[in-house]
Amino acid sequence: MDAPAARSREGRRATLVAAGLCLVSFVAFFVAQRVAQVTWLDLDVYRAEGWAIRTGDSLYDLRVTEHGLPATYPPFAALLFVPLTWVGVGTMRVAATVGNLLLLLALVYLSLRLIGRRPWGLPVPAAACAAAAVAVWCEPVWTTLRYGQINVLLAVLVLWDQTRRADHRWAGVGIGVAAGIKLTPALFAVLLAVAGGVLAVRRLRRGAPAWNGLLRRAAVACGAFCGTVLVGALAAPGDSRRFWTEVVFDKSRAGRVEGTANQSLRGVAARALHTVDPGGAWLWPALLIGLVGLVTAVAALLAEARLPHGRAWAAVVCGVTALLVSPISWSHHWVWAVPMVLLLAAEAARRRDRRWVAGAVATGVLFYTFALWWVPHFRSDHPELRQSLGQMLLSGIYPGIGLAFLTLAAVVVGRAWLRCPLGPLIPAEDRPVSALARTP
């Protein structure tokens, strides 16, 4: 047997073994969630939203479960939840769990494709199955499936978009639809627009047309988002009018700001100041961090020719920045931990530096500790308002990781530009994307 055929056979064998391990891990996860008697609280809210659309009830007056949870997403999201009403509750919960597990596989696969490195000497499908088998047990993913949340779906839509060719007819649609379901992913459209504007200026100075793949993708994302708004308005005009004029500005609907589950800068500020409303104390730091994150992501996106994994750095930095500056970022929103750790692992493998290896391992382990839940929480006497310094550090562990990652990213991207200040600006959006880039 010649060498290529032998490698192909070994690759298929590795993929089958990894797929088997992934299946075992997923089944164990499924059983563990049943034993833990998880609540699927958010999934029940989604089902109620679907019923409200079907019956014509007021979407934003409903309160669901014993916690009285309200609807917080745009009407377009409620339209997508209508199929949840077509089956029984038990079937819905099983289908949602299986669907989220499959989406986790897609999230890992797209992350590896975006990074563009052959991981651990394995074919990408084998590596994706192996990584997903481990990733399913981290706190953000566990909690996402515990509540029946849609965080993995949103991340998959964004990453699917980020791995398209610039001339792909659907490039930008994923981000626009994700923003139409939940507004936070709109920051990715801002990233594309700003980076496209910078590239347009550079092109005009060279006498080239200003229009480019980044601007095209931003325009498509904006158009897709507007399309979701229009669809929501046609299907539920009253609810749409109320959402865009009232609900979107109501900060109290999302939940308790000071709650340990809120892993945003605003949540950290509320717990640090021992108040249920930190006012503007968190706003200026959030604006500064948001600006730094956006600039870093733009620089990474434009530095594909000089920065290995540049597109992956841009995507993960943008995702983490959105989580930090959002008024509410529940712990399950941090499914961006999966592409973050994979990116750090790829950088560690490329650099062959023990410090990078240690950093990647430490970052990954922290997402498995469930450390934010080691402090008193979810009680009527609001224990989060009386935290000690140590408890604050534990309850702010994800923002701490996010800030450390943004700092590292700024250093990595900054050094790439300093090493080659006059290098060509060739963003990935202006070049074909292979399924597995041959990055050294």
C-alpha positions as a LaTeX table, in Angstrom:
\begin{tabular}{lrrr}
\hline
Residue & $x$ (\AA) & $y$ (\AA) & $z$ (\AA) \\
\hline
Met1 & 0.00 & 0.00 & 0.00 \\
Asp2 & 1.44 & 3.41 & $-0.99$ \\
Ala3 & 1.93 & 6.20 & 1.56 \\
Pro4 & $-1.08$ & 8.40 & 0.57 \\
Ala5 & $-3.46$ & 5.44 & 0.73 \\
Ala6 & $-2.05$ & 4.43 & 4.12 \\
Arg7 & $-2.50$ & 7.95 & 5.46 \\
Ser8 & $-6.06$ & 8.06 & 4.13 \\
Arg9 & $-6.84$ & 4.75 & 5.82 \\
Glu10 & $-5.33$ & 5.94 & 9.09 \\
Gly11 & $-7.35$ & 9.16 & 8.83 \\
Arg12 & $-10.61$ & 7.26 & 8.37 \\
Arg13 & $-9.76$ & 5.02 & 11.30 \\
Ala14 & $-8.95$ & 8.02 & 13.51 \\
Thr15 & $-12.23$ & 9.67 & 12.50 \\
Leu16 & $-14.24$ & 6.55 & 13.35 \\
Val17 & $-12.54$ & 6.21 & 16.75 \\
Ala18 & $-13.04$ & 9.92 & 17.54 \\
Ala19 & $-16.67$ & 9.74 & 16.42 \\
Gly20 & $-17.22$ & 6.75 & 18.71 \\
Leu21 & $-15.68$ & 8.55 & 21.66 \\
Cys22 & $-17.80$ & 11.61 & 20.89 \\
Leu23 & $-20.95$ & 9.50 & 20.78 \\
Val24 & $-20.11$ & 7.90 & 24.13 \\
Ser25 & $-19.44$ & 11.32 & 25.67 \\
Phe26 & $-22.69$ & 12.76 & 24.28 \\
Val27 & $-24.74$ & 9.80 & 25.53 \\
Ala28 & $-23.12$ & 10.12 & 28.98 \\
Phe29 & $-23.93$ & 13.84 & 28.91 \\
Phe30 & $-27.53$ & 13.12 & 27.95 \\
Val31 & $-27.88$ & 10.65 & 30.83 \\
Ala32 & $-26.17$ & 13.03 & 33.28 \\
Gln33 & $-28.62$ & 15.80 & 32.44 \\
Arg34 & $-31.54$ & 13.45 & 33.07 \\
Val35 & $-30.07$ & 12.35 & 36.39 \\
Ala36 & $-29.50$ & 16.00 & 37.36 \\
Gln37 & $-33.12$ & 16.75 & 36.42 \\
Val38 & $-32.26$ & 19.90 & 34.51 \\
Thr39 & $-35.07$ & 22.38 & 34.08 \\
Trp40 & $-34.94$ & 23.60 & 30.43 \\
Leu41 & $-36.26$ & 26.93 & 31.72 \\
Asp42 & $-35.37$ & 28.98 & 28.67 \\
Leu43 & $-36.65$ & 26.31 & 26.31 \\
Asp44 & $-40.03$ & 26.56 & 28.06 \\
Val45 & $-39.95$ & 30.32 & 27.51 \\
Tyr46 & $-39.20$ & 29.79 & 23.81 \\
Arg47 & $-42.14$ & 27.39 & 23.54 \\
Ala48 & $-44.42$ & 29.95 & 25.18 \\
Glu49 & $-43.22$ & 32.58 & 22.73 \\
Gly50 & $-44.05$ & 30.24 & 19.86 \\
Trp51 & $-47.55$ & 29.74 & 21.30 \\
Ala52 & $-47.99$ & 33.51 & 21.63 \\
Ile53 & $-47.26$ & 33.93 & 17.92 \\
Arg54 & $-49.62$ & 31.09 & 17.00 \\
Thr55 & $-52.50$ & 32.35 & 19.16 \\
Gly56 & $-51.99$ & 36.08 & 18.71 \\
Asp57 & $-51.38$ & 36.69 & 22.43 \\
Ser58 & $-49.21$ & 39.58 & 23.56 \\
Leu59 & $-45.64$ & 38.34 & 23.30 \\
Tyr60 & $-44.13$ & 40.75 & 25.81 \\
Asp61 & $-46.83$ & 40.38 & 28.46 \\
Leu62 & $-46.29$ & 36.67 & 28.99 \\
Arg63 & $-44.54$ & 35.32 & 32.09 \\
Val64 & $-43.41$ & 31.71 & 32.04 \\
Thr65 & $-42.35$ & 29.10 & 34.63 \\
Glu66 & $-42.39$ & 29.56 & 38.39 \\
His67 & $-39.77$ & 32.30 & 37.98 \\
Gly68 & $-42.06$ & 34.46 & 35.83 \\
Leu69 & $-39.56$ & 34.76 & 32.99 \\
Pro70 & $-40.49$ & 37.22 & 30.19 \\
Ala71 & $-39.75$ & 37.24 & 26.47 \\
Thr72 & $-36.65$ & 39.32 & 25.67 \\
Tyr73 & $-35.80$ & 38.54 & 22.03 \\
Pro74 & $-37.18$ & 40.27 & 18.90 \\
Pro75 & $-40.41$ & 38.90 & 17.37 \\
Phe76 & $-38.42$ & 37.22 & 14.59 \\
Ala77 & $-36.95$ & 34.84 & 17.20 \\
Ala78 & $-40.44$ & 33.97 & 18.44 \\
Leu79 & $-41.37$ & 33.01 & 14.87 \\
Leu80 & $-38.48$ & 30.54 & 14.82 \\
Phe81 & $-39.77$ & 29.04 & 18.07 \\
Val82 & $-43.21$ & 28.18 & 16.63 \\
Pro83 & $-42.09$ & 24.62 & 15.63 \\
Leu84 & $-41.49$ & 23.92 & 19.33 \\
Thr85 & $-45.27$ & 23.98 & 19.75 \\
Trp86 & $-45.83$ & 21.24 & 17.19 \\
Val87 & $-44.62$ & 18.44 & 19.49 \\
Gly88 & $-45.03$ & 17.46 & 23.13 \\
Val89 & $-42.81$ & 18.86 & 25.87 \\
Gly90 & $-40.81$ & 15.64 & 26.27 \\
Thr91 & $-40.13$ & 15.33 & 22.54 \\
Met92 & $-39.23$ & 19.01 & 22.37 \\
Arg93 & $-36.65$ & 18.65 & 25.15 \\
Val94 & $-35.03$ & 15.60 & 23.59 \\
Ala95 & $-34.94$ & 17.24 & 20.16 \\
Ala96 & $-33.47$ & 20.47 & 21.59 \\
Thr97 & $-30.74$ & 18.56 & 23.42 \\
Val98 & $-29.81$ & 16.45 & 20.39 \\
Gly99 & $-29.91$ & 19.54 & 18.18 \\
Asn100 & $-27.61$ & 21.45 & 20.52 \\
Leu101 & $-25.16$ & 18.55 & 20.63 \\
Leu102 & $-25.02$ & 18.48 & 16.83 \\
Leu103 & $-24.57$ & 22.26 & 16.82 \\
Leu104 & $-21.66$ & 21.85 & 19.25 \\
Leu105 & $-19.99$ & 19.56 & 16.71 \\
Ala106 & $-20.55$ & 22.23 & 14.06 \\
Leu107 & $-19.15$ & 24.90 & 16.37 \\
Val108 & $-15.94$ & 22.95 & 16.93 \\
Tyr109 & $-15.60$ & 22.07 & 13.25 \\
Leu110 & $-16.10$ & 25.68 & 12.12 \\
Ser111 & $-13.66$ & 26.90 & 14.78 \\
Leu112 & $-10.97$ & 24.53 & 13.49 \\
Arg113 & $-11.73$ & 25.51 & 9.91 \\
Leu114 & $-11.45$ & 29.18 & 10.82 \\
Ile115 & $-8.14$ & 28.61 & 12.60 \\
Gly116 & $-6.89$ & 26.78 & 9.54 \\
Arg117 & $-4.50$ & 24.37 & 11.18 \\
Arg118 & $-4.43$ & 20.58 & 11.09 \\
Pro119 & $-4.91$ & 19.85 & 14.80 \\
Trp120 & $-2.98$ & 17.16 & 16.61 \\
Gly121 & $-2.04$ & 15.54 & 13.30 \\
Leu122 & $-5.67$ & 14.42 & 12.82 \\
Pro123 & $-8.15$ & 15.03 & 10.00 \\
Val124 & $-10.45$ & 17.92 & 10.86 \\
Pro125 & $-13.56$ & 15.70 & 11.33 \\
Ala126 & $-11.64$ & 13.49 & 13.78 \\
Ala127 & $-10.29$ & 16.49 & 15.67 \\
Ala128 & $-13.76$ & 18.06 & 15.77 \\
Cys129 & $-15.29$ & 14.91 & 17.25 \\
Ala130 & $-12.51$ & 14.59 & 19.82 \\
Ala131 & $-12.73$ & 18.23 & 20.88 \\
Ala132 & $-16.54$ & 18.21 & 21.03 \\
Ala133 & $-16.44$ & 15.11 & 23.26 \\
Val134 & $-14.48$ & 17.18 & 25.80 \\
Ala135 & $-16.11$ & 20.58 & 25.21 \\
Val136 & $-19.60$ & 19.33 & 26.03 \\
Trp137 & $-18.66$ & 19.14 & 29.72 \\
Cys138 & $-17.47$ & 22.75 & 30.15 \\
Glu139 & $-19.73$ & 25.04 & 32.19 \\
Pro140 & $-20.99$ & 27.34 & 29.38 \\
Val141 & $-21.99$ & 24.39 & 27.18 \\
Trp142 & $-23.46$ & 22.38 & 30.07 \\
Thr143 & $-25.54$ & 25.36 & 31.19 \\
Thr144 & $-26.63$ & 26.15 & 27.63 \\
Leu145 & $-28.05$ & 22.64 & 27.26 \\
Arg146 & $-29.36$ & 22.65 & 30.84 \\
Tyr147 & $-31.60$ & 25.62 & 30.03 \\
Gly148 & $-32.23$ & 24.69 & 26.38 \\
Gln149 & $-30.58$ & 27.91 & 25.25 \\
Ile150 & $-29.69$ & 29.03 & 21.69 \\
Asn151 & $-26.15$ & 30.29 & 22.32 \\
Val152 & $-24.43$ & 27.55 & 20.30 \\
Leu153 & $-26.76$ & 28.22 & 17.37 \\
Leu154 & $-25.84$ & 31.92 & 17.34 \\
Ala155 & $-22.10$ & 31.16 & 17.49 \\
Val156 & $-22.46$ & 28.64 & 14.65 \\
Leu157 & $-24.27$ & 31.19 & 12.47 \\
Val158 & $-21.49$ & 33.72 & 13.03 \\
Leu159 & $-18.62$ & 31.28 & 12.47 \\
Trp160 & $-20.31$ & 29.79 & 9.42 \\
Asp161 & $-20.38$ & 33.31 & 8.01 \\
Gln162 & $-16.75$ & 33.94 & 8.91 \\
Thr163 & $-15.62$ & 30.86 & 6.98 \\
Arg164 & $-17.36$ & 31.80 & 3.71 \\
Arg165 & $-15.60$ & 33.17 & 0.65 \\
Ala166 & $-16.05$ & 36.90 & 0.06 \\
Asp167 & $-17.93$ & 36.20 & $-3.15$ \\
His168 & $-20.20$ & 33.58 & $-1.62$ \\
Arg169 & $-23.81$ & 34.63 & $-2.21$ \\
Trp170 & $-24.73$ & 34.05 & 1.43 \\
Ala171 & $-21.65$ & 35.63 & 3.02 \\
Gly172 & $-23.00$ & 37.97 & 5.72 \\
Val173 & $-26.42$ & 36.36 & 6.06 \\
Gly174 & $-25.42$ & 34.31 & 9.11 \\
Ile175 & $-24.40$ & 37.38 & 11.10 \\
Gly176 & $-27.52$ & 39.27 & 10.06 \\
Val177 & $-29.84$ & 36.43 & 11.04 \\
Ala178 & $-28.00$ & 35.91 & 14.35 \\
Ala179 & $-28.44$ & 39.62 & 15.12 \\
Gly180 & $-32.11$ & 39.34 & 14.19 \\
Ile181 & $-32.56$ & 36.58 & 16.77 \\
Lys182 & $-30.53$ & 38.32 & 19.47 \\
Leu183 & $-29.00$ & 41.75 & 19.00 \\
Thr184 & $-25.51$ & 41.11 & 20.42 \\
Pro185 & $-24.03$ & 39.47 & 17.27 \\
Ala186 & $-24.55$ & 42.78 & 15.46 \\
Leu187 & $-21.06$ & 43.73 & 16.69 \\
Phe188 & $-19.66$ & 41.38 & 14.03 \\
Ala189 & $-21.33$ & 43.48 & 11.34 \\
Val190 & $-19.73$ & 46.57 & 12.88 \\
Leu191 & $-16.37$ & 44.78 & 12.73 \\
Leu192 & $-16.82$ & 44.05 & 9.03 \\
Ala193 & $-17.96$ & 47.60 & 8.26 \\
Val194 & $-15.06$ & 49.27 & 10.08 \\
Ala195 & $-12.45$ & 46.92 & 8.62 \\
Gly196 & $-14.01$ & 47.34 & 5.18 \\
Gly197 & $-13.88$ & 51.11 & 5.54 \\
Val198 & $-10.17$ & 51.03 & 6.43 \\
Leu199 & $-9.47$ & 48.77 & 3.47 \\
Ala200 & $-11.51$ & 51.01 & 1.18 \\
Val201 & $-9.36$ & 54.01 & 2.10 \\
Arg202 & $-6.18$ & 52.02 & 1.39 \\
Arg203 & $-7.56$ & 50.95 & $-1.99$ \\
Leu204 & $-8.56$ & 54.46 & $-2.97$ \\
Arg205 & $-5.03$ & 55.67 & $-2.19$ \\
Arg206 & $-3.72$ & 53.03 & $-4.61$ \\
Gly207 & $-6.24$ & 54.03 & $-7.25$ \\
Ala208 & $-8.24$ & 50.83 & $-6.84$ \\
Pro209 & $-12.03$ & 50.59 & $-6.37$ \\
Ala210 & $-13.08$ & 51.15 & $-2.79$ \\
Trp211 & $-15.68$ & 48.36 & $-2.74$ \\
Asn212 & $-14.33$ & 45.18 & $-1.17$ \\
Gly213 & $-15.37$ & 41.86 & 0.31 \\
Leu214 & $-15.54$ & 43.19 & 3.85 \\
Leu215 & $-17.95$ & 45.98 & 2.93 \\
Arg216 & $-20.00$ & 43.58 & 0.85 \\
Arg217 & $-20.32$ & 41.15 & 3.74 \\
Ala218 & $-21.26$ & 43.98 & 6.13 \\
Ala219 & $-23.93$ & 45.18 & 3.71 \\
Val220 & $-25.37$ & 41.68 & 3.32 \\
Ala221 & $-25.41$ & 41.26 & 7.11 \\
Cys222 & $-27.24$ & 44.56 & 7.49 \\
Gly223 & $-29.71$ & 43.57 & 4.78 \\
Ala224 & $-30.33$ & 40.19 & 6.41 \\
Phe225 & $-30.92$ & 41.83 & 9.77 \\
Cys226 & $-33.38$ & 44.30 & 8.25 \\
Gly227 & $-35.10$ & 41.35 & 6.60 \\
Thr228 & $-35.62$ & 39.70 & 10.00 \\
Val229 & $-37.09$ & 42.92 & 11.35 \\
Leu230 & $-39.46$ & 43.13 & 8.38 \\
Val231 & $-40.55$ & 39.50 & 8.74 \\
Gly232 & $-41.20$ & 40.05 & 12.45 \\
Ala233 & $-43.18$ & 43.21 & 11.73 \\
Leu234 & $-45.36$ & 41.47 & 9.13 \\
Ala235 & $-46.04$ & 38.47 & 11.37 \\
Ala236 & $-46.58$ & 40.37 & 14.63 \\
Pro237 & $-46.90$ & 44.12 & 13.99 \\
Gly238 & $-48.03$ & 45.04 & 17.50 \\
Asp239 & $-45.30$ & 43.05 & 19.22 \\
Ser240 & $-42.72$ & 44.40 & 16.79 \\
Arg241 & $-43.71$ & 47.99 & 17.45 \\
Arg242 & $-43.57$ & 47.38 & 21.20 \\
Phe243 & $-40.19$ & 45.62 & 21.06 \\
Trp244 & $-38.39$ & 48.28 & 19.02 \\
Thr245 & $-39.90$ & 51.24 & 20.90 \\
Glu246 & $-40.08$ & 49.88 & 24.45 \\
Val247 & $-38.75$ & 46.41 & 25.25 \\
Val248 & $-35.34$ & 46.87 & 23.66 \\
Phe249 & $-34.67$ & 49.75 & 26.09 \\
Asp250 & $-35.97$ & 47.97 & 29.19 \\
Lys251 & $-32.87$ & 46.76 & 31.07 \\
Ser252 & $-34.90$ & 45.15 & 33.84 \\
Arg253 & $-36.46$ & 42.41 & 31.68 \\
Ala254 & $-33.28$ & 40.38 & 31.25 \\
Gly255 & $-32.88$ & 39.57 & 34.96 \\
Arg256 & $-30.88$ & 40.49 & 38.04 \\
Val257 & $-27.81$ & 42.47 & 37.06 \\
Glu258 & $-25.89$ & 41.56 & 40.21 \\
Gly259 & $-26.57$ & 37.83 & 39.87 \\
Thr260 & $-23.55$ & 35.55 & 39.78 \\
Ala261 & $-24.75$ & 34.21 & 36.43 \\
Asn262 & $-24.20$ & 37.66 & 34.87 \\
Gln263 & $-20.64$ & 37.41 & 33.58 \\
Ser264 & $-20.41$ & 40.85 & 32.01 \\
Leu265 & $-18.56$ & 43.98 & 33.13 \\
Arg266 & $-21.85$ & 45.41 & 34.36 \\
Gly267 & $-22.43$ & 42.36 & 36.52 \\
Val268 & $-18.93$ & 42.65 & 37.99 \\
Ala269 & $-19.52$ & 46.34 & 38.71 \\
Ala270 & $-22.84$ & 45.62 & 40.46 \\
Arg271 & $-21.27$ & 43.01 & 42.72 \\
Ala272 & $-18.19$ & 45.13 & 43.40 \\
Leu273 & $-20.31$ & 48.16 & 44.34 \\
His274 & $-22.86$ & 46.04 & 46.26 \\
Thr275 & $-25.78$ & 47.48 & 44.33 \\
Val276 & $-28.52$ & 46.17 & 42.07 \\
Asp277 & $-27.90$ & 49.06 & 39.67 \\
Pro278 & $-24.29$ & 50.18 & 39.06 \\
Gly279 & $-25.57$ & 53.12 & 37.02 \\
Gly280 & $-22.90$ & 54.55 & 34.76 \\
Ala281 & $-19.99$ & 53.22 & 36.83 \\
Trp282 & $-19.47$ & 50.39 & 34.36 \\
Leu283 & $-20.21$ & 52.38 & 31.20 \\
Trp284 & $-16.90$ & 54.15 & 30.63 \\
Pro285 & $-14.77$ & 51.03 & 31.26 \\
Ala286 & $-17.11$ & 49.12 & 28.95 \\
Leu287 & $-16.76$ & 51.74 & 26.21 \\
Leu288 & $-12.97$ & 51.71 & 26.53 \\
Ile289 & $-12.76$ & 47.91 & 26.48 \\
Gly290 & $-15.24$ & 47.78 & 23.61 \\
Leu291 & $-13.09$ & 50.21 & 21.61 \\
Val292 & $-9.89$ & 48.28 & 22.33 \\
Gly293 & $-11.57$ & 45.01 & 21.43 \\
Leu294 & $-12.99$ & 46.38 & 18.19 \\
Val295 & $-9.68$ & 47.95 & 17.12 \\
Thr296 & $-7.84$ & 44.71 & 17.89 \\
Ala297 & $-10.36$ & 42.66 & 15.92 \\
Val298 & $-10.18$ & 45.04 & 12.94 \\
Ala299 & $-6.37$ & 44.95 & 12.98 \\
Ala300 & $-6.38$ & 41.15 & 13.13 \\
Leu301 & $-8.86$ & 40.89 & 10.26 \\
Leu302 & $-6.78$ & 43.20 & 8.08 \\
Ala303 & $-3.49$ & 41.50 & 8.95 \\
Glu304 & $-4.19$ & 38.04 & 7.53 \\
Ala305 & $-1.00$ & 38.20 & 5.44 \\
Arg306 & 1.19 & 38.94 & 8.46 \\
Leu307 & $-0.68$ & 37.28 & 11.33 \\
Pro308 & $-1.19$ & 33.51 & 11.50 \\
His309 & $-4.77$ & 32.68 & 12.42 \\
Gly310 & $-5.65$ & 36.35 & 11.89 \\
Arg311 & $-9.27$ & 35.72 & 11.00 \\
Ala312 & $-9.73$ & 33.46 & 14.03 \\
Trp313 & $-8.21$ & 36.11 & 16.31 \\
Ala314 & $-10.61$ & 38.69 & 14.87 \\
Ala315 & $-13.69$ & 36.50 & 15.36 \\
Val316 & $-12.91$ & 35.38 & 18.91 \\
Val317 & $-11.85$ & 38.87 & 20.01 \\
Cys318 & $-15.11$ & 40.29 & 18.66 \\
Gly319 & $-17.16$ & 37.57 & 20.38 \\
Val320 & $-15.43$ & 38.09 & 23.72 \\
Thr321 & $-15.74$ & 41.88 & 23.44 \\
Ala322 & $-19.50$ & 41.57 & 22.86 \\
Leu323 & $-19.81$ & 39.40 & 25.98 \\
Leu324 & $-17.88$ & 41.84 & 28.13 \\
Val325 & $-19.69$ & 45.03 & 27.12 \\
Ser326 & $-23.21$ & 43.60 & 26.96 \\
Pro327 & $-25.31$ & 44.67 & 29.98 \\
Ile328 & $-26.21$ & 41.03 & 30.59 \\
Ser329 & $-23.99$ & 38.10 & 29.61 \\
Trp330 & $-25.13$ & 34.96 & 31.38 \\
Ser331 & $-22.52$ & 32.28 & 31.95 \\
His332 & $-24.06$ & 30.15 & 29.20 \\
His333 & $-23.45$ & 32.96 & 26.71 \\
Trp334 & $-19.73$ & 32.20 & 27.08 \\
Val335 & $-19.81$ & 29.29 & 24.62 \\
Trp336 & $-17.18$ & 31.39 & 22.83 \\
Ala337 & $-14.86$ & 29.66 & 25.30 \\
Val338 & $-14.76$ & 26.76 & 22.82 \\
Pro339 & $-13.20$ & 28.63 & 19.85 \\
Met340 & $-11.09$ & 30.66 & 22.31 \\
Val341 & $-9.41$ & 27.60 & 23.81 \\
Leu342 & $-9.01$ & 25.95 & 20.39 \\
Leu343 & $-7.31$ & 29.11 & 19.10 \\
Leu344 & $-4.95$ & 29.26 & 22.09 \\
Ala345 & $-4.15$ & 25.56 & 21.62 \\
Ala346 & $-3.38$ & 26.12 & 17.93 \\
Glu347 & $-1.10$ & 29.04 & 18.78 \\
Ala348 & 0.66 & 26.93 & 21.42 \\
Ala349 & 1.23 & 24.16 & 18.87 \\
Arg350 & 2.52 & 26.62 & 16.27 \\
Arg351 & 4.84 & 28.47 & 18.64 \\
Arg352 & 6.00 & 25.37 & 20.56 \\
Asp353 & 6.24 & 27.56 & 23.65 \\
Arg354 & 5.57 & 26.11 & 27.12 \\
Arg355 & 4.05 & 29.37 & 28.30 \\
Trp356 & 1.45 & 29.23 & 25.56 \\
Val357 & 0.74 & 25.59 & 26.34 \\
Ala358 & 0.31 & 26.41 & 30.04 \\
Gly359 & $-1.94$ & 29.36 & 29.21 \\
Ala360 & $-4.15$ & 27.34 & 26.88 \\
Val361 & $-4.49$ & 24.50 & 29.40 \\
Ala362 & $-5.21$ & 26.88 & 32.28 \\
Thr363 & $-7.84$ & 28.75 & 30.29 \\
Gly364 & $-9.55$ & 25.53 & 29.31 \\
Val365 & $-9.50$ & 24.13 & 32.85 \\
Leu366 & $-11.07$ & 27.29 & 34.30 \\
Phe367 & $-14.15$ & 26.79 & 32.14 \\
Tyr368 & $-14.56$ & 23.31 & 33.62 \\
Thr369 & $-14.30$ & 24.30 & 37.28 \\
Phe370 & $-17.80$ & 25.85 & 37.58 \\
Ala371 & $-15.97$ & 28.22 & 39.96 \\
Leu372 & $-18.50$ & 31.04 & 39.62 \\
Trp373 & $-21.05$ & 28.79 & 41.35 \\
Trp374 & $-18.83$ & 28.23 & 44.40 \\
Val375 & $-20.19$ & 31.43 & 45.98 \\
Pro376 & $-23.69$ & 31.91 & 47.48 \\
His377 & $-26.20$ & 32.72 & 44.74 \\
Phe378 & $-29.84$ & 32.55 & 43.65 \\
Arg379 & $-31.28$ & 33.38 & 47.07 \\
Ser380 & $-34.00$ & 35.85 & 47.98 \\
Asp381 & $-31.66$ & 37.75 & 50.29 \\
His382 & $-29.33$ & 38.67 & 47.36 \\
Pro383 & $-26.04$ & 37.24 & 48.73 \\
Glu384 & $-24.21$ & 38.58 & 45.65 \\
Leu385 & $-24.49$ & 42.07 & 47.17 \\
Arg386 & $-22.37$ & 41.02 & 50.16 \\
Gln387 & $-19.48$ & 39.25 & 48.50 \\
Ser388 & $-15.95$ & 39.29 & 49.84 \\
Leu389 & $-13.00$ & 40.03 & 47.56 \\
Gly390 & $-12.35$ & 36.34 & 47.03 \\
Gln391 & $-15.98$ & 35.69 & 46.17 \\
Met392 & $-15.95$ & 38.59 & 43.71 \\
Leu393 & $-12.94$ & 37.08 & 41.96 \\
Leu394 & $-14.73$ & 33.74 & 41.64 \\
Ser395 & $-18.02$ & 35.26 & 40.49 \\
Gly396 & $-16.16$ & 37.38 & 37.91 \\
Ile397 & $-14.02$ & 34.59 & 36.52 \\
Tyr398 & $-15.27$ & 34.77 & 32.92 \\
Pro399 & $-14.84$ & 38.55 & 32.58 \\
Gly400 & $-11.36$ & 38.07 & 34.05 \\
Ile401 & $-10.54$ & 35.45 & 31.42 \\
Gly402 & $-12.03$ & 37.69 & 28.74 \\
Leu403 & $-9.95$ & 40.70 & 29.74 \\
Ala404 & $-6.79$ & 38.57 & 29.87 \\
Phe405 & $-7.56$ & 37.20 & 26.41 \\
Leu406 & $-8.17$ & 40.69 & 24.97 \\
Thr407 & $-4.88$ & 41.87 & 26.44 \\
Leu408 & $-3.04$ & 38.92 & 24.91 \\
Ala409 & $-4.76$ & 39.45 & 21.57 \\
Ala410 & $-3.81$ & 43.16 & 21.53 \\
Val411 & $-0.17$ & 42.23 & 22.16 \\
Val412 & $-0.13$ & 39.50 & 19.50 \\
Val413 & $-1.83$ & 41.63 & 16.85 \\
Gly414 & 0.23 & 44.72 & 17.76 \\
Arg415 & 3.49 & 42.81 & 17.43 \\
Ala416 & 2.42 & 41.43 & 14.07 \\
Trp417 & 1.90 & 44.96 & 12.75 \\
Leu418 & 5.17 & 46.22 & 14.25 \\
Arg419 & 7.15 & 43.38 & 12.66 \\
Cys420 & 5.77 & 44.22 & 9.24 \\
Pro421 & 4.39 & 47.78 & 9.31 \\
Leu422 & 4.49 & 48.16 & 5.52 \\
Gly423 & 3.25 & 44.66 & 4.69 \\
Pro424 & 0.31 & 44.12 & 2.35 \\
Leu425 & $-3.24$ & 44.37 & 3.58 \\
Ile426 & $-4.80$ & 41.17 & 2.32 \\
Pro427 & $-7.73$ & 40.29 & 4.56 \\
Ala428 & $-9.03$ & 36.77 & 4.36 \\
Glu429 & $-12.29$ & 38.06 & 2.88 \\
Asp430 & $-10.40$ & 38.99 & $-0.30$ \\
Arg431 & $-8.93$ & 35.50 & $-0.68$ \\
Pro432 & $-10.37$ & 31.99 & $-1.03$ \\
Val433 & $-10.90$ & 30.04 & 2.16 \\
Ser434 & $-9.75$ & 26.43 & 2.02 \\
Ala435 & $-11.27$ & 23.81 & 4.25 \\
Leu436 & $-7.90$ & 23.43 & 5.93 \\
Ala437 & $-5.33$ & 26.18 & 5.40 \\
Arg438 & $-1.75$ & 25.00 & 5.47 \\
Thr439 & $-0.52$ & 27.31 & 8.19 \\
Pro440 & 2.94 & 26.28 & 9.39 \\
\hline
\end{tabular}
